[in-house]
Amino acid sequence: MHSRIAGTGGYLPAQVLTNADLAQRIDTDDEWVRTRTGIRQRHIAAPAEQTSDLALVAAQRALAAAGIASDEVDLIIVATTTPDMVFPSTACILQDKLGVKNGPAFDVQAVCCGFVYALSIADRMVASGGARNALVVGAEIYSRIIDWNDRGTCVLFGDGAGAVVLVPSERPGILSAHLHADGSYRNILSVPGTVANGAVSGRPLLTMDGHTVFKFAVKVLAETAHEALAATGMAADAIDWVIPHQANIRIMEATMKKLGLPLERMVSTVGEHANTSAASIPLALDVAVRDGRIRPGQHVMLLGVGGGFTWGSVLLRWI
Ligand code: UT7
């Protein structure tokens, strides 16, 4: 038994914050942000919106696309670094908001690689018969863990959610999944704060060594793509679409160059969504499925990298 994606969904909060809007608050400008990152705008969650609210809309859209009712869902995995609260998990809150009670629900915390981790776990559970209708979501509200006075980081991130429904399949939809981590790089991208003794301890805002992250990302995204190709015996040219983590257009383009693939085969939403961390890959997947770019029989390579450091790939055939 194998698994395949039966439907995708996405949700972006209504408020759009452009580079020009940011330039009114901090010392930056549209040209710098566009040329260094490819980002033109980002979406920002409303004060009353929680990560589970974003996840709920994306999940409902994915379920509708798959033709599966909420009460048929028997596994929920939410990849997030910005959960509603310390506990319970955002997945349990989402389960309640969906009005269902079947099966396990848990969060995966692998930062921007979280969706790739979650999809890989769900694939193994569905393919082994442990679940029949798995909801896999990436959902984030990074606007609440960003230092809005740090121009080196605040221009990069946005809020959003993407979801897929994974179902059993006799033909393989998910062809390979490879996951990695190296905790010795934990300090180059972190939110070094926590809650202790009734107060926030440490600095609960994103800090980053941008240059080191950039170089590391380009290196491991290409490596894990080659790993997937070697494991499946496929040539790079057989990949119809690459969906890398949407962090910076220069990282994404450098990865395509290393793979020897034309930029036309890359799905890019970083200009409109910015970096939505664990939501970036499922959001981009949803856009490319809904606009008809991804078609049955095509091969799609998902490439994730994030704080931890974590990285990995999922190679799939769209069926
Ligand atoms: O999910 C993973 C998350 N993180 C990433 O993907 C980040 C990876 N890193 C990057 O994307 C890039 O390193 C950045 C976009 C963060 C920075 O780009 P860069 O080309 O490496 O720029 P830089 O850090 O070398 O900065 C160049 C200049 C500096 O000024 P000086 O020292 O040359 O005078 C910065 O102070 O640009 C300045 N700068 C800005 N200027 C206008 C930094 N941020 C801004 C800004 N607007 N927002």
Boltz pocket constraint, residues with backbone or C-beta under 6 A from the ligand:
constraints:
  - pocket:
      binder: B
      contacts: [[A, 27], [A, 28], [A, 29], [A, 32], [A, 33], [A, 36], [A, 37], [A, 112], [A, 151], [A, 152], [A, 153], [A, 155], [A, 189], [A, 208], [A, 209], [A, 210], [A, 211], [A, 213], [A, 214], [A, 217], [A, 247], [A, 248], [A, 251], [A, 275], [A, 277], [A, 305], [A, 306], [A, 307]]
      max_distance: 6.0
